Amino acid sequence: MENQILDDNAFQEDVKGEETMRNNIDRANYAIYAQGAVFVLTAIILLTHVLFLIGVIQDIEIILFTDGILGMLVGIVMLTGFVLFLMWFRRAYKNIQIIGYETKHTDGWAVGGFFVPILAIYYPYNIMTEIWQKMKLTAEGNGIKHYLTGGLHGWWWFFG
């Protein structure tokens, strides 16, 4: 069952109606692209402010206009990126359940844990830790060397 992670057929629909793994790479990439777009838009806003401060842009209305338009775009793209991240996060957690690992929570809590005030402090981190550990075991069981250290998701939790 653990070889299912590397098997392309594992990502196809099961005819019998059983749940099968789904490819999660597109979700991850879209969330990363959204974060990149937020970075670029924020850099443009910062650049217009610097150009105003050094006198290249003289008109304050240009700054107000770019702040308004780009600020709204940043908000929309950031919200979209968060939704895409939650879709990726839930699917990653669901996939480790489908592989056959026991998990501490249901896949619904992978998303719900972000929205319950007290639980939001530790549920996402705990679920990410489960995903990390179980996918690492699966990768190692299939002969894939794991080069990243376990502390990386700690940084994710700290800055999240």
C-alpha positions as CSV (number, residue, x, y, z in Angstrom):
1,M,0.0,0.0,0.0
2,E,2.9,2.4,0.7
3,N,4.1,2.1,-2.9
4,Q,0.9,3.8,-3.9
5,I,2.5,7.2,-3.5
6,L,4.8,6.6,-6.5
7,D,2.3,4.8,-8.6
8,D,0.7,7.0,-11.3
9,N,-2.3,4.8,-11.2
10,A,-2.9,5.8,-7.6
11,F,-4.0,9.2,-8.9
12,Q,-6.8,7.8,-11.1
13,E,-10.4,7.3,-10.1
14,D,-11.1,4.0,-8.5
15,V,-13.9,2.2,-10.4
16,K,-15.3,0.5,-7.3
17,G,-16.0,3.9,-5.6
18,E,-13.2,3.5,-3.1
19,E,-11.3,6.6,-2.2
20,T,-7.9,6.9,-3.9
21,M,-5.1,9.3,-3.6
22,R,-5.3,12.5,-5.7
23,N,-2.4,14.4,-7.1
24,N,-1.8,17.5,-4.9
25,I,1.0,19.1,-6.9
26,D,-1.2,21.5,-8.8
27,R,-2.8,22.8,-5.6
28,A,0.7,23.3,-4.1
29,N,1.9,25.2,-7.2
30,Y,-1.1,27.4,-7.3
31,A,-0.7,28.4,-3.7
32,I,3.0,29.1,-4.3
33,Y,2.2,31.2,-7.4
34,A,-0.4,33.2,-5.4
35,Q,2.2,34.0,-2.7
36,G,4.6,35.0,-5.4
37,A,2.0,37.4,-6.8
38,V,1.5,38.9,-3.4
39,F,5.2,39.4,-3.1
40,V,5.4,41.1,-6.5
41,L,2.4,43.3,-5.9
42,T,3.7,44.4,-2.5
43,A,7.1,45.1,-4.0
44,I,5.5,47.4,-6.6
45,I,3.6,49.2,-3.9
46,L,6.9,49.7,-2.0
47,L,8.7,50.8,-5.1
48,T,6.0,53.5,-5.8
49,H,6.4,54.8,-2.2
50,V,10.2,54.9,-2.6
51,L,9.9,56.8,-5.9
52,F,7.6,59.3,-4.2
53,L,10.0,59.8,-1.3
54,I,13.0,60.5,-3.5
55,G,10.9,62.8,-5.7
56,V,10.7,60.8,-8.9
57,I,6.9,60.6,-8.6
58,Q,5.5,64.1,-7.7
59,D,1.8,63.5,-7.6
60,I,0.3,62.0,-4.4
61,E,-2.8,61.0,-6.3
62,I,-0.7,58.4,-8.3
63,I,0.4,56.9,-5.0
64,L,-3.1,56.9,-3.6
65,F,-4.4,55.3,-6.8
66,T,-1.7,52.6,-6.9
67,D,-2.1,51.9,-3.2
68,G,-5.9,51.5,-3.7
69,I,-5.8,49.3,-6.8
70,L,-2.8,47.2,-5.9
71,G,-3.9,47.0,-2.2
72,M,-7.2,45.5,-3.3
73,L,-5.4,43.1,-5.6
74,V,-3.0,42.0,-2.8
75,G,-6.0,41.3,-0.6
76,I,-7.8,39.3,-3.3
77,V,-4.7,37.3,-4.2
78,M,-3.8,36.7,-0.6
79,L,-7.3,35.4,0.2
80,T,-7.1,33.2,-2.9
81,G,-3.7,31.9,-1.9
82,F,-5.0,31.1,1.6
83,V,-7.9,29.1,0.1
84,L,-5.5,27.3,-2.3
85,F,-3.2,26.5,0.6
86,L,-6.1,25.1,2.7
87,M,-7.2,22.9,-0.3
88,W,-3.6,21.6,-0.6
89,F,-3.3,21.1,3.2
90,R,-6.6,19.1,3.4
91,R,-5.7,17.0,0.4
92,A,-2.2,16.2,1.8
93,Y,-3.8,15.1,5.1
94,K,-6.4,13.1,3.3
95,N,-3.8,11.4,1.1
96,I,-1.9,10.1,4.2
97,Q,-5.1,8.6,5.4
98,I,-5.8,6.9,2.1
99,I,-2.2,5.5,2.1
100,G,-3.2,3.7,5.2
101,Y,-1.8,5.7,8.1
102,E,-3.8,6.4,11.2
103,T,-4.2,10.1,11.8
104,K,-5.1,12.0,15.0
105,H,-7.8,14.1,13.3
106,T,-10.2,13.9,10.4
107,D,-9.2,15.7,7.2
108,G,-11.9,18.2,7.9
109,W,-9.9,19.4,10.9
110,A,-7.0,20.1,8.6
111,V,-9.0,23.1,7.4
112,G,-11.3,23.6,10.5
113,G,-8.3,23.9,12.8
114,F,-7.4,27.2,11.2
115,F,-10.8,28.7,12.1
116,V,-11.4,27.6,15.7
117,P,-9.7,30.3,17.9
118,I,-7.9,28.2,20.5
119,L,-7.3,25.2,18.3
120,A,-5.7,27.5,15.6
121,I,-2.7,27.8,17.8
122,Y,-1.7,24.2,17.6
123,Y,-3.9,22.1,15.3
124,P,-2.4,23.3,12.0
125,Y,1.1,22.7,13.4
126,N,0.2,19.2,14.7
127,I,-1.4,18.2,11.4
128,M,1.5,19.6,9.4
129,T,3.8,17.5,11.7
130,E,1.8,14.4,10.9
131,I,1.9,15.1,7.2
132,W,5.6,15.7,7.3
133,Q,6.4,12.5,9.4
134,K,4.2,10.1,7.5
135,M,5.1,11.3,4.0
136,K,8.8,11.1,5.1
137,L,8.2,7.5,6.1
138,T,6.5,6.7,2.9
139,A,9.2,8.4,0.8
140,E,12.0,6.5,2.7
141,G,10.0,3.2,2.3
142,N,10.1,3.8,-1.4
143,G,13.8,4.5,-1.6
144,I,13.5,8.3,-1.8
145,K,16.1,10.2,0.2
146,H,14.7,12.9,2.3
147,Y,17.0,15.9,2.4
148,L,15.0,18.5,4.3
149,T,15.2,18.7,8.0
150,G,12.2,18.3,10.3
151,G,12.7,21.9,11.7
152,L,11.4,23.4,8.5
153,H,7.8,23.1,9.4
154,G,8.6,24.7,12.8
155,W,9.6,27.8,10.8
156,W,6.4,27.6,8.9
157,W,4.4,27.5,12.1
158,F,6.4,30.4,13.6
159,F,5.9,32.7,10.6
160,G,2.4,31.6,9.9
